[in-house]
Amino acid sequence: MNEIVVTTFDWVPDLPRGYVRDIRLRWALEEAGLPYRVESVSFENRSSEHFRHQPFGQVPWMTDGEISIFESGADLLYIAEKSGQLMPAEPMKRSDVIKWLFAALNSVEMAVLPFSIFKFTGDGAETAGRRALDGFLSARLGHMEQYLTDRRWLTEGFSVADIAMSDVLRLADRFDALDRYPMCRAYVARATERPAFKKAMADQIAHFARSD
C-alpha cells in the first residue's frame, strides 16, 4: 500500500493555526488507520509545482502514488473509500454520508467562512451586507441546531461528514457564534474529544511551530 502524503504549508501565522484544513485530512487518516506522512510547501513563495497540485495556491492536497487530489471534501471522500472506514458500504447509508459531507462544505461552510473573515480582520462595521451575512449564518446554524437535536452524529455513525461539519462549526464556535446553539456546540465537543482529532490538532500545531 502506498503511503499517503498530505501537503500543507511550512508555516502560517498564529491566528489560523489549528484551523488550516489539513487538519481534516490528518483527522480522517488517523480515524481510518491509514499510513501517511506530511510534507511542506512554502507559505511565502508558491511555486509552479504547488499550483500544479492545487490550482488556487491553497493547501492541503493529498497524493497517493500517482493520484493527486485537492479540496478537503474530495480528500475526505477518497480516504473513506480507500480505507473502507468513515462511510458505510450500503448504498443508502453511503448516500446519507455523501450528502452531509457536501452540506457541510456548501450549505454551512459558505455561511461560516465570510463571518470568520470579518472576525479575523476585526471588521465590526454594521453594514447592510454584514447584517445579511450574519442573518445567513444564523439561519444555517438554526437548521443545524434543529437537526442535531437527539442526534449524536449526522448519520448512523461517525463519518467523514462529521469530520467536515464539526470542523466547520468549530470555526464558528471560535468566535462565539454557537452561543445560542447548544446542540451544535455539544456536537463539536463530542467530535473534538475523539483521540484522532486530538492527535491531528497536536500534530498540526507542532508542524507549524517547527518553522517559528
C-alpha positions as CSV (number, residue, x, y, z in Angstrom):
1,M,0.0,0.0,0.0
2,N,1.3,3.5,-0.9
3,E,1.9,5.8,1.9
4,I,-0.4,8.8,1.5
5,V,1.2,12.2,1.6
6,V,-0.6,15.2,2.9
7,T,0.9,18.5,1.8
8,T,0.4,21.7,3.8
9,F,2.3,25.0,4.4
10,D,5.6,25.0,6.2
11,W,4.3,27.9,8.4
12,V,1.3,30.0,9.0
13,P,0.7,33.0,11.3
14,D,-0.6,32.2,14.8
15,L,-4.2,33.1,14.2
16,P,-5.1,30.3,11.8
17,R,-3.1,27.6,13.5
18,G,-5.3,24.7,14.5
19,Y,-7.8,25.6,11.7
20,V,-5.8,25.1,8.5
21,R,-7.7,22.4,6.6
22,D,-5.0,19.8,6.5
23,I,-6.4,19.0,10.0
24,R,-9.4,17.4,8.3
25,L,-7.2,15.0,6.4
26,R,-4.9,14.3,9.3
27,W,-8.0,13.5,11.4
28,A,-9.6,11.3,8.8
29,L,-6.4,9.3,8.2
30,E,-5.9,8.8,12.0
31,E,-9.5,7.6,12.3
32,A,-9.1,5.3,9.3
33,G,-5.7,3.9,10.4
34,L,-4.1,4.6,7.0
35,P,-0.3,5.2,6.9
36,Y,0.6,8.8,5.9
37,R,3.2,11.5,6.2
38,V,3.0,15.2,6.0
39,E,5.2,17.3,3.6
40,S,5.5,21.1,3.4
41,V,5.4,23.8,0.8
42,S,6.4,27.4,1.2
43,F,3.8,29.8,2.6
44,E,5.7,32.8,1.3
45,N,6.7,31.6,-2.2
46,R,4.2,29.4,-4.0
47,S,5.9,27.5,-6.9
48,S,4.5,26.3,-10.2
49,E,4.6,22.8,-8.7
50,H,2.3,24.0,-5.9
51,F,-0.2,25.3,-8.5
52,R,0.1,22.1,-10.5
53,H,-1.4,20.2,-7.5
54,Q,-3.6,23.0,-6.1
55,P,-4.7,25.4,-8.8
56,F,-5.7,28.1,-6.3
57,G,-2.4,28.1,-4.4
58,Q,-4.0,26.8,-1.3
59,V,-3.5,23.8,1.0
60,P,-3.9,21.0,1.6
61,W,-3.6,18.5,-1.2
62,M,-3.1,14.8,-0.9
63,T,-1.2,12.3,-3.1
64,D,-1.5,8.6,-3.2
65,G,1.1,7.2,-5.7
66,E,0.2,8.9,-9.0
67,I,-3.1,10.2,-7.7
68,S,-3.2,13.9,-6.6
69,I,-6.3,15.3,-5.0
70,F,-7.1,18.8,-3.9
71,E,-10.1,20.2,-1.9
72,S,-10.6,18.8,1.5
73,G,-14.0,17.3,0.8
74,A,-12.6,15.3,-2.1
75,D,-9.8,14.2,0.0
76,L,-12.1,13.0,2.8
77,L,-14.2,11.1,0.3
78,Y,-11.1,9.4,-1.1
79,I,-9.9,8.4,2.4
80,A,-13.3,6.9,3.3
81,E,-13.5,5.0,0.0
82,K,-9.9,3.8,0.2
83,S,-10.0,2.7,3.9
84,G,-13.5,1.3,4.0
85,Q,-13.9,3.3,7.1
86,L,-15.8,6.5,7.9
87,M,-18.6,5.8,5.3
88,P,-20.8,2.7,5.1
89,A,-20.8,0.5,2.1
90,E,-24.6,0.1,1.9
91,P,-25.8,2.4,-0.8
92,M,-28.5,4.3,1.1
93,K,-26.3,4.8,4.2
94,R,-23.4,5.8,1.9
95,S,-25.5,8.4,0.2
96,D,-26.5,9.9,3.5
97,V,-22.9,10.5,4.4
98,I,-22.1,11.9,1.0
99,K,-25.0,14.4,1.1
100,W,-24.0,15.6,4.6
101,L,-20.4,15.9,3.5
102,F,-21.4,18.2,0.7
103,A,-23.9,20.0,3.1
104,A,-21.0,20.8,5.5
105,L,-18.9,22.3,2.7
106,N,-21.6,24.0,0.7
107,S,-24.6,24.9,2.9
108,V,-22.8,25.5,6.2
109,E,-19.2,26.5,5.4
110,M,-20.3,29.0,2.9
111,A,-22.1,30.9,5.7
112,V,-19.4,30.4,8.3
113,L,-16.4,31.5,6.2
114,P,-17.5,35.1,5.5
115,F,-18.4,35.5,9.1
116,S,-15.0,34.2,10.2
117,I,-13.1,36.5,7.8
118,F,-14.9,39.5,9.3
119,K,-13.8,38.3,12.7
120,F,-10.2,37.6,11.7
121,T,-9.8,41.0,10.2
122,G,-11.5,42.8,13.1
123,D,-14.1,44.4,10.8
124,G,-17.1,45.2,13.0
125,A,-18.8,47.6,10.6
126,E,-22.6,47.3,10.8
127,T,-23.3,47.5,7.1
128,A,-26.4,46.1,5.3
129,G,-24.2,43.5,3.7
130,R,-22.7,42.4,7.0
131,R,-26.2,42.1,8.6
132,A,-27.3,40.0,5.7
133,L,-24.3,37.7,6.1
134,D,-25.0,37.4,9.9
135,G,-28.6,36.5,9.1
136,F,-27.5,33.9,6.6
137,L,-25.2,32.3,9.2
138,S,-28.0,32.4,11.9
139,A,-30.4,30.6,9.5
140,R,-27.9,27.9,8.7
141,L,-27.0,27.4,12.4
142,G,-30.7,27.3,13.3
143,H,-31.3,24.5,10.8
144,M,-28.3,22.6,12.2
145,E,-29.4,23.1,15.8
146,Q,-32.8,21.6,14.9
147,Y,-31.3,18.7,13.0
148,L,-28.8,17.8,15.8
149,T,-31.5,17.6,18.5
150,D,-31.5,14.0,19.7
151,R,-28.7,13.0,17.2
152,R,-25.2,12.1,18.2
153,W,-23.8,12.2,14.6
154,L,-25.1,13.4,11.3
155,T,-25.8,9.9,10.1
156,E,-26.0,6.5,11.7
157,G,-22.3,6.5,12.9
158,F,-19.3,8.9,12.9
159,S,-18.2,9.6,9.4
160,V,-16.2,11.9,7.1
161,A,-19.3,14.1,7.1
162,D,-18.9,14.7,10.8
163,I,-15.2,15.5,10.3
164,A,-16.1,18.2,7.8
165,M,-19.2,19.5,9.6
166,S,-17.7,19.6,13.1
167,D,-14.6,21.4,11.7
168,V,-16.7,24.0,10.0
169,L,-18.8,24.5,13.2
170,R,-15.6,24.6,15.3
171,L,-14.5,27.7,13.4
172,A,-17.9,29.4,14.0
173,D,-17.5,28.5,17.7
174,R,-14.1,30.1,17.9
175,F,-15.8,33.4,17.5
176,D,-18.7,32.5,19.8
177,A,-21.2,32.1,17.0
178,L,-22.6,28.9,18.7
179,D,-23.5,30.7,21.9
180,R,-27.2,30.4,21.1
181,Y,-26.9,26.9,19.6
182,P,-26.2,24.3,22.4
183,M,-26.9,21.3,20.2
184,C,-24.3,22.5,17.7
185,R,-21.8,23.2,20.5
186,A,-22.3,19.8,22.1
187,Y,-21.8,18.2,18.7
188,V,-18.5,19.9,18.2
189,A,-17.4,18.9,21.7
190,R,-18.2,15.3,21.0
191,A,-16.3,15.3,17.8
192,T,-13.2,17.1,19.2
193,E,-13.0,14.7,22.2
194,R,-12.1,11.9,19.8
195,P,-8.5,10.8,20.2
196,A,-7.9,11.1,16.4
197,F,-8.8,14.7,16.4
198,K,-6.6,15.4,19.4
199,K,-3.6,13.9,17.7
200,A,-4.4,15.7,14.4
201,M,-4.6,19.0,16.3
202,A,-1.4,18.4,18.3
203,D,0.5,17.4,15.1
204,Q,-0.7,20.4,13.2
205,I,0.3,22.9,15.9
206,A,3.7,21.2,16.3
207,H,4.2,21.2,12.5
208,F,3.8,25.0,12.2
209,A,5.8,25.7,15.4
210,R,8.9,24.0,14.0
211,S,9.3,26.9,11.5
212,D,8.9,29.7,14.0
